[in-house]
Amino acid sequence: MRRYVEEPEIYLATRKAISAGAAPARATKLNSKDHLKTTILASLLATGVLGGNHMMLTWVPTYLKLRRGTSVTLINICGSFLGYLVSLNLSDTAIER
């Protein structure tokens, strides 16, 4: 499948610039003063997402099992399936743009 996908213009331009002698981007630039605020905000966002994931996979099924008598496995399977469907639609929408 990859052989039929064209590389993005920005990737080709970057590869060309590096071949011509330009310095490649480094991960250490994320901690520079120019990008520090964005790096910290993105790290906080990722921490929040992981906290939400922990809550949804640990606390909510336990609550539903102990208080409501539902199956933890059923809740995780249904939630995962719905998440896959939402992710599929969001990915298709992003590709069409």
SVG drawing of the C-alpha trace seen along z (x, -y; Angstrom):
<svg xmlns="http://www.w3.org/2000/svg" viewBox="-27 -32 53 41">
<polyline fill="none" stroke="black" stroke-width="0.4" points="0.0,0.0 2.8,-2.4 4.1,-2.3 1.0,-4.1 1.1,-6.9 2.9,-10.0 5.2,-11.7 4.0,-15.2 5.6,-18.2 7.0,-19.4 8.7,-16.1 10.3,-16.1 11.4,-19.8 12.9,-18.9 14.8,-15.9 16.1,-18.1 17.3,-20.8 19.1,-18.2 20.7,-16.7 21.9,-20.2 23.5,-20.6 20.8,-22.1 20.9,-20.9 18.1,-18.4 15.6,-19.2 16.6,-17.9 14.3,-16.9 16.4,-19.1 14.8,-22.1 11.6,-21.2 13.1,-22.5 14.4,-25.7 12.9,-29.0 10.9,-29.3 9.1,-26.0 9.1,-25.6 5.5,-27.0 4.1,-24.7 6.0,-21.7 4.8,-22.3 1.2,-22.7 1.3,-19.6 2.8,-17.6 0.0,-18.8 -2.6,-17.9 -1.1,-14.4 -1.1,-13.9 -4.8,-14.8 -5.6,-12.4 -3.8,-9.6 -5.6,-10.5 -8.9,-10.3 -7.9,-7.0 -7.0,-5.6 -10.4,-6.8 -12.4,-5.3 -10.6,-1.9 -10.3,-1.5 -12.7,-3.6 -15.8,-3.6 -16.0,0.2 -15.3,0.9 -18.1,-1.5 -20.5,0.0 -19.7,3.5 -19.9,2.8 -22.9,0.4 -24.8,1.4 -23.9,5.0 -22.8,4.8 -20.0,6.8 -16.6,5.0 -15.6,6.9 -18.8,5.9 -18.3,2.3 -14.7,2.3 -15.6,4.1 -18.6,1.8 -16.5,-1.3 -13.6,-0.2 -15.9,0.6 -17.6,-2.8 -14.2,-4.5 -12.9,-2.7 -16.0,-3.9 -15.6,-7.5 -11.8,-7.3 -12.5,-5.9 -14.9,-8.7 -12.6,-11.4 -9.7,-9.9 -11.7,-9.8 -12.9,-13.3 -9.3,-14.5 -8.1,-12.7 -10.8,-14.2 -9.7,-17.8"/>
</svg>
